[in-house]
Structure formats: structure tokens, C-alpha cells
Amino acid sequence: MTTPSPDTSTPDAPTWPQEAAARYRAAGYWQGETFAEMLRTRAESHPDRIALTDGDRHWSYAQLHTRAMHLAAGFADRGIAKGDRVVVQLPNVAEFFEVIFALFRIGALPVFALPAHRETEIRYFCEFTEAVAYVVPDRHAGFDHRDLAAKVRAEVPTLRHVFVVGDPGEHTALTDVPLSDTDLKAEEPTPSDLAFLQLSGGSTGVPKLIPRTHDDYIYSLWGSNELCGVTKDSVYLVTLPAAHNFPLSSPGSLGILHAGGRVVMCPQPDPDTAFPLIERERVTITGVVPPLALVWTEAGATTSYDLSSLEVLLVGGAKFSEAAARRIGPALGCTLQQVFGMAEGLVNYTRLDDDPETIVTTQGRPISADDEIRIVDDADRDVPEGESGHLLTRGPYTIRGYWRAPEHNARSFTADGFYRTGDIVRRTPTGHLVVEGRAKDQINRGGEKIAPEEIENIILGHPSVHDVSLVAVPDDYLGERTLAYVILRGDAEPLKSVAVKKFVREKGLAAYKVPDLVEFVTAFPQTGIGKISKKDQRTIASAPQA
């Protein structure tokens, strides 16, 4: 194993105090392994075992390791070095893992973007991280990422390379990059080094970057594996976008690779795509968000595909209603495992041996005995056991600060290192958490986090709009959907809701951020001190008109 490096905070990424880091190592949580070492040891232990299945492509552990090391050499030859940031925006294809393990080997930091992100988001990610490279597919879901890459590269001076999976157009084909691993001279990172940057949903219009180390994230993998029954015989279907924290680590694709199991890439999450893969590849475990779980439940009741291999269905990303949870077993014939977690760290699971009522009515218990939980009131005072309050947490895989965000860190973390999750929860006598809602003004649309401020600022740019307020309204399918209350300027021509949606869409945002509903009003309800009362807006939105 690599010798751990000293535990020192940097201006870029606050980390664990030395005392806490020493305690986590002594407890065996941090085992001194990097992702590059993880893949190498699995490739040495079982080289011929299949690691990845993508359509008709099957890569063994030895093949994945070889491909990743050759690509790492090619990246290094092009000047990509330890600490450099590389925005990775790939769909569910095997190359996703080839790319990230190559970057892990040289110590460059993948910045995980989602396929749905568009020009506004990608430009920000590249600018803020000072990215030196951007990895994209040629086309995905009808969208040409090469055109997007060309626009962003022209605007971001640090962006030297664009690598494309498929037809590269004016850019560089990923297949043209790899070199022999004998040419790789780069020093390996250490376990306490940063491994990658994830995106936080955030409650404002600016996403925060979540710095994860090799040590802390690998612990979350094997800790999840123990609770989810993952072994070398497990077959995991990557149903959600591969770069999401949930399908990456809970236990996710990386958890399966840690255990020596097999990862199957699913290009689309619908039952017509996923169910045949479950039957053909004998998938044993996968994870979905609540809206997708509802679709699968409905389809599973009448499907002709053999889903008998599926043992565990994890549902997370947003709260799963009790009524929907009760339908999983009868419809799909598998065990439901609820997941409540965050890319910043803390992950809770219902246990496979929990009683049925606990599984359908709670969101689980933390992975680690050293996951510290506080439930507090607005003044940070602990609430009586069983009452609802703000969830604070710290532990061996919960970050101590966002990347390059000192002002936000001062608000999001207590002086003694507890992360303010923004969730309202209560704890049962068994230690299980029940999620009651969000304290922040953040909307959770089917697992995708939306910051109202970001969308409001865009709509306010429309010449006919005087003011706007975006709120969440309940939805049986998505959990929450978005409603934009709009006040028009006094001299403005009448505007239709479709025009507002089109205006947002044309600003280059991900499609899930376009308001689901738009309602025109003449005034907003106000609080006693004259602020917009979003609570009242949500209350009166029981029957909004699109």
C-alpha cells in the first residue's frame, strides 16, 4: 500500500484534522489504498473475470486495467498532470471507467458532469476548475457534444484538450490518445490525495464542488458493500447516469469493482431497455430514483422478461413514499433497500434484514459507527429524541469543506466540523432516519437538485417579466416538480407559459431545470417583514395551470 501523506488542509480543499484522520485509520476505515491500486490488485487477483459489460463488449479486469494505464500514459504525454482538473461528461459507456481510472493513476481530478448539462453549466465547470481537458461523447440523446465543446473551448483559456468517444470532428478521438504503459512516468497519488470533484446540488445558482479523497471514498464503497450484500458474484446494472454519486458508490459501479463483481452499462433507464438487460446479464442489484421505481413497478407487474435474478433494488436520491415502497416486492420480486445520502458524504441504508415495516417507512441508518449524527433546532440545540430537526453530520467519509468555497464553508459547516445537510429528519428508537423535508429552498425533482435562484435569475432576464418566484409542488411521479410564479411588467404584452419555458431552455441549461409549470399572477404573498412567502405559494399551488 502507498504510505499516507500528511493530513493538512489547503485553501482549495479543507480536510480532516490530523487527530480524526489518525482515528479513522486506526479504526480500519481508511486502508491506505488508491483507486489505481484498487484496480491493479483486482486485475492481478482475477485478470480474466469480466469487469464491464457494455452491449456486446465485455472487458475483463486485466483489459480494463491495461486500457486505463495506456490511456493514463497518453494523457500524461499530452501534459495532463497530478492536480489538473478534467471535466468528464460521458453517458453510460465503458469508456467512462477507462477515462476515470486513467486520471486516477496520474492524479488528475475528474470533474463529474452529467450528460444533461449544457453550455451554461459546462462553461462554469471548466472556468471555475480551470480545467485543462474535457471528455465527451460525439452525440448522445440527439445532442452533439462536439459543438458544445468547441464553444466552451473558445471561451475558456485553460482548456487545452477535448477528447471525444466516437467521431471526434475537429477534436481528438479518445482512441488516438493511449500509449504503452511503459511510457508512464507519473508518480502515483497517495491515498489522502484528492481523487475527484463531484457536483453539489446546492441551494443557490452556483454548484459547489465536493472534494473526495481516495481514502474516504473507498471506505464508502466497501462499507456499502457489506450492508448491501455485494460479493464477487454480484452483477450491478448502471441504470442512472454513471457519474451520479448514487450509482457510483451506493454501492454502485465502483463498489462492485472493489468487490470484484461485474458492472453492466444500461444506456437508458426505461423498462424496455433495463428489463432485457436484467434477464440477459442476470443482474443481481441496481439502484433507481423514486420516479423510475414507480415506472418499473408498473411495468414489472406485467412484464414477460425474467427478473428473477434481481435480488436487491436500491431506491434513493429523493424520499420514497411508503405506499410506493410497499409495491416493490410484489411487483419486482426483489428486496427493497432504501438509501438516503449525499455526495458530500453521509449515506444511510435500510438493512437487508430489517423488518418489512422499517424498510418501507424509514430511510435507513448510517454506514459507519463513526458517522456522528446531530438533529438540532434553528439555534443548533439538540432536539428531544424522536422530534424533527436539522440534520448535522461528520464522519470518516463526510467532507470538511467544499473546494475553493471558504465563505460557503463558513455557512455549511459548524466550527467543530459538522456538515449542515439542509435536511429535516427525525430518528426512530432503532436509529433509523426518517426524512421529513428540506430546510433549504432547494427543489428535488426526481433526484435532480434545482436551485430556484438560478432559474429565477434567468427568467428575470425576459423583457416582459417584472418578478418571478420558483417553488416546488408535490408530484406523484417526480416527488416534486417546479412551478414558476411570474409577474409581468405593467406595459408588457400578454405572455404564454410556453414562451417562458422556451426562454429558459434557450439559455443552454439542462432540460430538467426548465419549469414544469408557469402561472401568471399580479402579486406574491408576503411574510410579515415583506419577503416573498414561498411557503404560502406552495400551499396555494394545489391545482396550478401549465
C-alpha positions as CSV (number, residue, x, y, z in Angstrom):
1,M,0.0,0.0,0.0
2,T,1.0,3.6,-0.5
3,T,2.2,5.5,2.5
4,P,-0.4,8.1,3.6
5,S,0.5,11.7,3.1
6,P,0.2,14.2,5.9
7,D,-3.3,15.4,6.7
8,T,-3.2,19.1,6.1
9,S,-5.9,21.4,4.9
10,T,-5.3,23.5,1.8
11,P,-7.1,26.7,0.6
12,D,-8.6,24.6,-2.1
13,A,-10.0,21.7,0.0
14,P,-10.3,21.6,3.8
15,T,-9.7,18.1,5.0
16,W,-10.0,16.1,8.3
17,P,-7.9,17.2,11.3
18,Q,-4.9,15.0,11.9
19,E,-6.5,13.5,15.1
20,A,-9.6,12.5,13.2
21,A,-7.7,11.1,10.3
22,A,-5.5,9.0,12.6
23,R,-8.6,7.7,14.4
24,Y,-10.2,6.7,11.1
25,R,-7.1,4.9,10.0
26,A,-6.7,3.1,13.4
27,A,-10.4,2.0,13.2
28,G,-9.6,0.5,9.7
29,Y,-11.9,2.7,7.7
30,W,-9.1,4.2,5.7
31,Q,-7.0,1.4,4.4
32,G,-4.3,3.3,2.5
33,E,-5.4,2.3,-1.0
34,T,-5.8,4.5,-4.1
35,F,-8.2,3.8,-6.9
36,A,-5.3,2.9,-9.2
37,E,-4.1,0.4,-6.7
38,M,-7.6,-1.0,-6.3
39,L,-7.9,-1.7,-10.0
40,R,-4.4,-3.1,-10.2
41,T,-4.8,-5.6,-7.4
42,R,-8.1,-6.8,-8.7
43,A,-6.6,-7.2,-12.2
44,E,-3.7,-9.2,-10.6
45,S,-6.1,-11.3,-8.5
46,H,-8.6,-12.3,-11.1
47,P,-7.4,-11.0,-14.5
48,D,-9.9,-12.9,-16.6
49,R,-13.0,-12.1,-14.7
50,I,-15.4,-9.8,-16.6
51,A,-15.4,-6.3,-15.0
52,L,-17.5,-4.4,-17.5
53,T,-20.3,-5.3,-19.9
54,D,-21.4,-2.6,-22.4
55,G,-23.7,-4.1,-25.1
56,D,-21.7,-6.7,-26.8
57,R,-18.4,-5.5,-25.3
58,H,-17.0,-7.4,-22.3
59,W,-13.8,-6.1,-20.7
60,S,-12.0,-8.3,-18.2
61,Y,-10.3,-6.8,-15.1
62,A,-7.0,-7.2,-16.9
63,Q,-8.3,-5.5,-20.0
64,L,-9.8,-2.6,-18.1
65,H,-6.6,-2.1,-16.2
66,T,-4.4,-2.2,-19.4
67,R,-6.7,0.2,-21.2
68,A,-6.7,2.6,-18.3
69,M,-3.0,2.6,-17.9
70,H,-2.3,3.1,-21.6
71,L,-4.7,6.0,-21.6
72,A,-3.0,7.4,-18.5
73,A,0.3,7.3,-20.3
74,G,-1.3,9.1,-23.3
75,F,-2.9,11.8,-21.0
76,A,0.5,12.3,-19.3
77,D,2.2,12.6,-22.7
78,R,-0.2,15.4,-23.5
79,G,0.8,17.3,-20.4
80,I,-2.1,16.3,-18.1
81,A,-0.5,16.0,-14.6
82,K,-1.3,15.5,-11.0
83,G,-3.8,18.0,-9.7
84,D,-5.1,19.1,-13.1
85,R,-8.8,19.1,-13.5
86,V,-10.6,17.3,-16.3
87,V,-14.3,17.7,-16.9
88,V,-15.8,14.3,-17.8
89,Q,-19.2,14.3,-19.4
90,L,-19.9,10.8,-20.7
91,P,-23.0,8.7,-20.8
92,N,-23.2,5.1,-19.6
93,V,-20.4,3.6,-21.7
94,A,-17.4,1.5,-20.7
95,E,-15.1,4.3,-21.7
96,F,-16.3,6.2,-18.6
97,F,-14.3,3.9,-16.4
98,E,-11.3,3.7,-18.8
99,V,-11.1,7.5,-18.5
100,I,-11.6,8.0,-14.8
101,F,-9.1,5.2,-13.8
102,A,-6.6,6.7,-16.2
103,L,-7.0,10.1,-14.4
104,F,-6.8,8.4,-11.0
105,R,-3.5,6.8,-12.0
106,I,-1.8,10.2,-12.8
107,G,-3.5,12.0,-10.0
108,A,-5.5,14.4,-12.3
109,L,-9.0,15.1,-10.9
110,P,-12.1,14.1,-12.9
111,V,-14.9,16.7,-12.5
112,F,-18.1,14.7,-12.9
113,A,-20.6,16.4,-15.2
114,L,-23.8,14.8,-16.3
115,P,-25.0,14.1,-19.8
116,A,-27.9,16.5,-19.4
117,H,-25.6,19.5,-18.6
118,R,-25.4,22.1,-21.4
119,E,-23.4,25.2,-22.2
120,T,-24.1,27.3,-19.2
121,E,-23.2,24.5,-16.7
122,I,-20.2,23.1,-18.6
123,R,-18.6,26.6,-19.2
124,Y,-18.9,27.3,-15.5
125,F,-17.4,23.9,-14.5
126,C,-14.5,24.5,-16.9
127,E,-13.9,28.1,-15.9
128,F,-14.2,27.6,-12.1
129,T,-12.0,24.5,-12.0
130,E,-9.5,25.9,-14.6
131,A,-9.9,22.6,-16.4
132,V,-7.2,21.6,-18.9
133,A,-9.3,18.9,-20.7
134,Y,-12.9,18.0,-21.4
135,V,-14.1,14.4,-22.3
136,V,-17.4,14.0,-24.2
137,P,-19.3,11.6,-26.5
138,D,-19.7,12.6,-30.1
139,R,-23.5,12.6,-29.9
140,H,-25.8,11.4,-27.1
141,A,-29.6,11.5,-27.0
142,G,-29.7,13.6,-30.2
143,F,-27.3,16.2,-28.8
144,D,-23.9,17.0,-30.4
145,H,-21.5,17.4,-27.6
146,R,-18.7,18.3,-30.0
147,D,-20.3,21.6,-30.9
148,L,-20.7,22.3,-27.2
149,A,-17.1,21.5,-26.6
150,A,-16.0,23.8,-29.4
151,K,-17.9,26.7,-27.9
152,V,-16.6,26.2,-24.4
153,R,-13.0,25.7,-25.5
154,A,-13.1,29.0,-27.4
155,E,-14.2,30.7,-24.2
156,V,-12.1,29.0,-21.5
157,P,-8.3,29.7,-22.0
158,T,-7.1,26.9,-19.7
159,L,-9.0,24.2,-21.8
160,R,-6.2,22.7,-23.9
161,H,-7.8,19.4,-24.9
162,V,-11.1,18.0,-25.9
163,F,-11.3,14.2,-26.2
164,V,-14.2,12.5,-27.9
165,V,-15.6,9.0,-27.5
166,G,-16.7,8.3,-31.1
167,D,-16.2,10.5,-34.2
168,P,-14.1,13.4,-32.9
169,G,-14.9,16.0,-35.5
170,E,-12.5,18.9,-35.0
171,H,-11.3,17.4,-31.7
172,T,-9.2,14.4,-30.6
173,A,-10.5,10.9,-30.7
174,L,-10.1,9.2,-27.3
175,T,-8.8,6.1,-29.2
176,D,-5.9,8.2,-30.5
177,V,-4.6,9.0,-27.0
178,P,-3.4,5.8,-25.4
179,L,0.3,4.9,-25.2
180,S,2.2,1.9,-23.9
181,D,2.2,1.9,-20.1
182,T,6.0,1.6,-20.2
183,D,6.0,5.3,-21.1
184,L,4.1,6.3,-18.0
185,K,6.5,8.1,-15.7
186,A,4.0,9.9,-13.5
187,E,4.2,9.4,-9.7
188,E,1.1,7.8,-8.2
189,P,-1.1,9.9,-5.9
190,T,-1.3,9.0,-2.2
191,P,-4.5,7.7,-0.5
192,S,-5.1,11.0,1.2
193,D,-4.8,13.0,-2.0
194,L,-8.0,14.2,-3.8
195,A,-9.3,11.7,-6.2
196,F,-12.1,13.7,-7.9
197,L,-14.6,16.6,-7.7
198,Q,-18.3,15.9,-7.6
199,L,-21.1,18.5,-8.1
200,S,-23.3,19.6,-5.3
201,G,-26.9,20.4,-6.0
202,G,-26.6,23.5,-3.9
203,S,-29.3,25.9,-2.8
204,T,-28.0,28.8,-4.9
205,G,-27.4,29.2,-8.6
206,V,-23.7,28.2,-8.3
207,P,-22.9,24.5,-7.9
208,K,-20.3,23.7,-5.2
209,L,-17.5,21.2,-5.9
210,I,-17.2,18.3,-3.5
211,P,-13.6,17.1,-3.0
212,R,-13.3,13.4,-2.3
213,T,-10.1,11.6,-1.4
214,H,-9.1,8.0,-2.3
215,D,-9.2,7.0,1.4
216,D,-12.6,8.3,2.3
217,Y,-14.5,7.3,-0.9
218,I,-13.0,3.8,-1.0
219,Y,-14.2,3.3,2.6
220,S,-17.8,4.3,1.5
221,L,-17.5,1.6,-1.2
222,W,-16.6,-1.4,0.9
223,G,-18.8,-0.1,3.8
224,S,-21.7,-0.1,1.4
225,N,-20.8,-3.5,0.0
226,E,-21.1,-5.0,3.5
227,L,-24.5,-3.6,4.0
228,C,-25.8,-4.4,0.5
229,G,-24.6,-8.0,0.3
230,V,-22.2,-7.3,-2.6
231,T,-19.7,-10.0,-3.4
232,K,-17.6,-11.1,-6.4
233,D,-20.7,-12.7,-7.8
234,S,-22.7,-9.5,-7.8
235,V,-23.8,-8.0,-11.1
236,Y,-24.7,-4.3,-10.9
237,L,-26.8,-2.5,-13.6
238,V,-25.8,1.1,-14.0
239,T,-29.3,2.5,-14.7
240,L,-28.8,6.1,-13.6
241,P,-26.1,8.4,-15.1
242,A,-22.8,6.8,-14.3
243,A,-21.3,10.0,-12.8
244,H,-24.0,10.4,-10.2
245,N,-22.8,9.7,-6.7
246,F,-25.6,7.2,-6.1
247,P,-24.9,4.8,-9.0
248,L,-21.1,5.4,-8.5
249,S,-20.8,4.4,-4.8
250,S,-24.0,3.2,-3.2
251,P,-22.7,0.6,-3.6
252,G,-22.6,1.5,-7.2
253,S,-20.3,0.6,-10.0
254,L,-17.1,1.4,-8.0
255,G,-18.4,-0.7,-5.1
256,I,-18.9,-3.6,-7.4
257,L,-15.4,-3.3,-8.9
258,H,-14.0,-3.1,-5.4
259,A,-15.6,-6.5,-4.7
260,G,-14.5,-8.0,-8.0
261,G,-18.1,-8.2,-9.4
262,R,-19.4,-7.2,-12.8
263,V,-20.8,-3.9,-13.9
264,V,-23.4,-3.8,-16.7
265,M,-23.9,-0.5,-18.5
266,C,-27.6,0.5,-19.2
267,P,-27.9,3.2,-21.9
268,Q,-31.4,4.2,-20.9
269,P,-33.3,3.6,-17.6
270,D,-36.7,2.7,-19.0
271,P,-38.1,-0.9,-18.5
272,D,-37.9,-1.7,-22.2
273,T,-34.1,-1.1,-22.0
274,A,-33.3,-2.2,-18.5
275,F,-35.5,-5.4,-18.2
276,P,-34.0,-7.2,-21.1
277,L,-30.5,-6.5,-19.7
278,I,-31.6,-7.8,-16.3
279,E,-32.7,-11.0,-17.9
280,R,-29.7,-11.4,-20.3
281,E,-26.9,-10.5,-17.9
282,R,-28.6,-12.0,-14.8
283,V,-28.3,-8.7,-12.9
284,T,-28.5,-9.1,-9.1
285,I,-28.6,-5.5,-7.9
286,T,-29.2,-2.0,-9.2
287,G,-30.3,1.5,-7.9
288,V,-33.0,3.8,-9.1
289,V,-34.7,7.1,-8.1
290,P,-38.3,7.1,-6.9
291,P,-39.9,8.2,-10.2
292,L,-38.1,5.4,-12.0
293,A,-39.0,2.9,-9.3
294,L,-42.7,3.7,-9.9
295,V,-42.3,3.1,-13.6
296,W,-40.5,-0.2,-13.0
297,T,-43.2,-1.2,-10.5
298,E,-46.0,-0.7,-13.0
299,A,-44.1,-2.4,-15.8
300,G,-42.9,-5.3,-13.6
301,A,-46.4,-6.4,-12.8
302,T,-47.0,-7.4,-16.5
303,T,-43.5,-7.9,-18.0
304,S,-42.6,-11.0,-19.9
305,Y,-38.9,-10.6,-19.0
306,D,-37.4,-12.8,-16.4
307,L,-36.4,-10.6,-13.5
308,S,-35.8,-13.4,-11.0
309,S,-32.0,-12.8,-10.8
310,L,-32.7,-9.3,-9.3
311,E,-32.1,-9.6,-5.5
312,V,-31.9,-6.0,-4.4
313,L,-33.3,-2.8,-5.7
314,L,-31.9,0.3,-4.0
315,V,-34.1,3.4,-4.1
316,G,-32.6,6.8,-3.3
317,G,-32.0,10.3,-4.5
318,A,-35.3,11.6,-3.0
319,K,-37.7,10.3,-0.4
320,F,-39.6,7.2,-1.4
321,S,-43.2,7.2,-0.3
322,E,-44.4,4.4,1.9
323,A,-47.2,3.5,-0.4
324,A,-44.8,3.1,-3.4
325,A,-42.2,1.3,-1.3
326,R,-44.8,-1.4,-0.4
327,R,-45.3,-2.2,-4.1
328,I,-41.7,-3.1,-4.9
329,G,-41.5,-6.6,-3.6
330,P,-44.8,-7.9,-5.0
331,A,-44.2,-6.3,-8.4
332,L,-40.5,-7.0,-8.9
333,G,-39.9,-9.9,-6.7
334,C,-36.8,-8.4,-5.0
335,T,-35.8,-6.8,-1.7
336,L,-36.2,-3.1,-1.4
337,Q,-33.2,-1.2,0.2
338,Q,-33.8,2.4,0.9
339,V,-30.9,4.8,0.6
340,F,-30.6,8.3,1.9
341,G,-27.3,10.0,1.3
342,M,-25.5,12.9,-0.2
343,A,-22.4,13.4,-2.4
344,E,-20.8,15.3,0.5
345,G,-20.6,12.1,2.4
346,L,-23.1,10.5,4.8
347,V,-25.0,7.5,3.4
348,N,-27.8,5.7,5.2
349,Y,-29.3,2.3,4.2
350,T,-32.1,0.2,5.5
351,R,-30.6,-3.2,6.3
352,L,-31.4,-6.3,4.3
353,D,-32.5,-8.0,7.5
354,D,-34.6,-5.1,8.7
355,D,-38.3,-5.9,9.3
356,P,-40.6,-5.0,6.4
357,E,-42.2,-2.1,8.2
358,T,-38.8,-0.5,8.9
359,I,-37.8,-0.9,5.2
360,V,-40.8,0.8,3.8
361,T,-41.2,3.6,6.5
362,T,-37.6,4.8,7.1
363,Q,-34.6,5.9,5.0
364,G,-32.1,3.7,6.9
365,R,-29.1,4.0,9.3
366,P,-25.6,5.3,8.6
367,I,-22.9,3.1,7.2
368,S,-20.4,3.7,9.9
369,A,-20.4,3.5,13.7
370,D,-18.3,6.7,13.5
371,D,-20.9,8.6,11.4
372,E,-21.9,11.2,14.0
373,I,-25.4,12.5,13.8
374,R,-26.9,15.6,15.4
375,I,-30.5,16.7,14.9
376,V,-30.9,20.3,16.0
377,D,-33.3,23.2,16.1
378,D,-32.8,26.6,14.4
379,A,-30.3,27.6,17.2
380,D,-28.2,24.4,16.8
381,R,-29.6,22.9,20.0
382,D,-30.2,19.2,20.0
383,V,-33.9,18.4,19.8
384,P,-35.5,15.7,22.0
385,E,-35.1,12.2,20.6
386,G,-37.8,11.4,18.1
387,E,-38.5,15.0,17.2
388,S,-37.7,16.6,13.8
389,G,-34.9,18.9,13.2
390,H,-31.9,19.9,11.0
391,L,-29.5,17.1,10.2
392,L,-25.9,17.7,11.0
393,T,-23.2,15.1,10.4
394,R,-19.5,14.4,10.4
395,G,-17.6,11.2,9.9
396,P,-14.9,9.2,8.0
397,Y,-16.3,9.9,4.5
398,T,-18.1,13.2,5.0
399,I,-16.2,16.2,3.7
400,R,-15.0,19.0,5.9
401,G,-15.4,21.7,3.2
402,Y,-16.2,22.4,-0.4
403,W,-13.5,23.1,-3.0
404,R,-12.4,26.7,-3.2
405,A,-15.5,28.0,-1.3
406,P,-14.4,29.5,2.1
407,E,-17.4,31.7,2.5
408,H,-19.9,28.9,1.7
409,N,-17.9,26.6,4.0
410,A,-18.4,29.0,6.9
411,R,-22.1,28.7,6.5
412,S,-22.3,25.0,5.6
413,F,-20.1,23.6,8.4
414,T,-20.0,24.1,12.1
415,A,-16.8,25.2,13.8
416,D,-16.3,21.7,15.0
417,G,-16.7,20.1,11.5
418,F,-20.3,19.1,11.3
419,Y,-21.8,19.4,7.8
420,R,-25.2,21.1,7.7
421,T,-27.0,18.9,5.2
422,G,-30.1,21.0,4.8
423,D,-32.4,18.0,5.5
424,I,-35.1,17.9,8.1
425,V,-35.2,14.5,9.7
426,R,-36.2,12.6,12.8
427,R,-34.7,9.5,14.3
428,T,-36.5,6.4,15.4
429,P,-35.7,4.4,18.6
430,T,-33.7,1.9,16.3
431,G,-31.5,4.7,15.0
432,H,-33.1,4.8,11.6
433,L,-33.7,8.2,10.0
434,V,-36.9,9.4,8.5
435,V,-36.6,12.3,6.1
436,E,-39.3,14.9,6.6
437,G,-38.2,17.5,4.0
438,R,-35.6,20.2,3.2
439,A,-34.7,23.3,5.2
440,K,-33.1,24.9,2.2
441,D,-35.0,26.4,-0.7
442,Q,-33.8,23.6,-2.9
443,I,-36.1,21.5,-5.2
444,N,-35.6,17.8,-5.6
445,R,-37.2,16.9,-8.9
446,G,-36.9,13.1,-9.2
447,G,-33.4,13.1,-7.7
448,E,-32.2,16.1,-9.6
449,K,-31.5,19.1,-7.4
450,I,-32.6,22.5,-8.7
451,A,-31.7,25.9,-7.2
452,P,-34.6,28.3,-7.5
453,E,-32.3,31.3,-7.5
454,E,-30.6,30.1,-10.7
455,I,-33.8,29.7,-12.7
456,E,-35.4,32.9,-11.2
457,N,-32.4,34.9,-12.4
458,I,-32.7,33.6,-15.9
459,I,-36.5,34.3,-16.1
460,L,-35.9,37.8,-14.8
461,G,-33.9,38.4,-17.9
462,H,-37.0,38.2,-20.1
463,P,-38.0,41.7,-21.1
464,S,-41.7,41.2,-20.2
465,V,-41.0,39.8,-16.7
466,H,-41.2,42.0,-13.6
467,D,-40.6,39.4,-11.0
468,V,-40.6,35.6,-10.6
469,S,-40.6,33.0,-7.8
470,L,-39.9,29.3,-8.4
471,V,-41.3,26.8,-5.9
472,A,-41.8,23.1,-5.6
473,V,-45.2,21.5,-5.8
474,P,-45.9,17.8,-5.0
475,D,-45.9,15.3,-7.8
476,D,-46.8,11.6,-7.5
477,Y,-44.2,10.7,-10.2
478,L,-41.3,13.0,-9.5
479,G,-41.8,13.7,-5.9
480,E,-41.6,17.4,-6.6
481,R,-41.9,19.4,-9.8
482,T,-41.3,23.1,-10.4
483,L,-43.8,25.9,-10.7
484,A,-42.7,29.4,-11.7
485,Y,-45.0,32.2,-10.5
486,V,-44.5,35.1,-12.9
487,I,-45.5,38.8,-12.6
488,L,-45.4,40.6,-15.9
489,R,-44.3,44.2,-16.4
490,G,-47.2,46.6,-16.4
491,D,-46.7,47.6,-20.1
492,A,-45.9,44.1,-21.3
493,E,-47.9,42.2,-23.9
494,P,-49.6,39.0,-22.6
495,L,-47.2,36.1,-22.4
496,K,-47.8,32.4,-22.6
497,S,-46.2,29.8,-20.3
498,V,-44.6,28.1,-23.3
499,A,-42.8,31.3,-24.1
500,V,-41.3,31.4,-20.6
501,K,-40.2,27.7,-20.8
502,K,-38.7,28.3,-24.3
503,F,-36.8,31.4,-22.9
504,V,-35.2,29.2,-20.2
505,R,-34.5,26.3,-22.5
506,E,-32.6,28.6,-25.0
507,K,-30.2,29.8,-22.3
508,G,-28.4,26.5,-22.5
509,L,-29.5,24.8,-19.3
510,A,-30.1,21.2,-18.6
511,A,-33.7,20.2,-19.6
512,Y,-34.7,19.2,-16.0
513,K,-34.2,22.9,-14.9
514,V,-36.9,24.2,-17.3
515,P,-40.0,25.0,-15.2
516,D,-42.7,22.3,-15.4
517,L,-45.4,24.8,-14.7
518,V,-45.8,28.5,-15.2
519,E,-48.5,30.6,-13.6
520,F,-49.0,34.3,-14.1
521,V,-50.0,36.3,-11.1
522,T,-50.3,40.0,-10.2
523,A,-48.7,39.8,-6.8
524,F,-46.8,37.4,-4.5
525,P,-47.9,36.6,-0.9
526,Q,-45.6,38.2,1.6
527,T,-44.3,37.4,5.1
528,G,-44.7,39.8,8.0
529,I,-41.5,41.6,7.1
530,G,-42.3,41.9,3.4
531,K,-40.4,39.0,2.0
532,I,-41.9,36.6,-0.6
533,S,-43.7,33.8,1.3
534,K,-42.7,30.7,-0.7
535,K,-44.5,28.6,1.9
536,D,-47.8,30.3,1.1
537,Q,-47.0,30.0,-2.6
538,R,-46.5,26.2,-2.2
539,T,-49.8,26.0,-0.2
540,I,-51.9,27.8,-2.9
541,A,-50.3,25.7,-5.7
542,S,-52.6,22.7,-5.2
543,A,-54.0,23.0,-8.7
544,P,-51.6,25.0,-10.8
545,Q,-52.3,25.6,-14.5
546,A,-49.4,25.0,-17.0
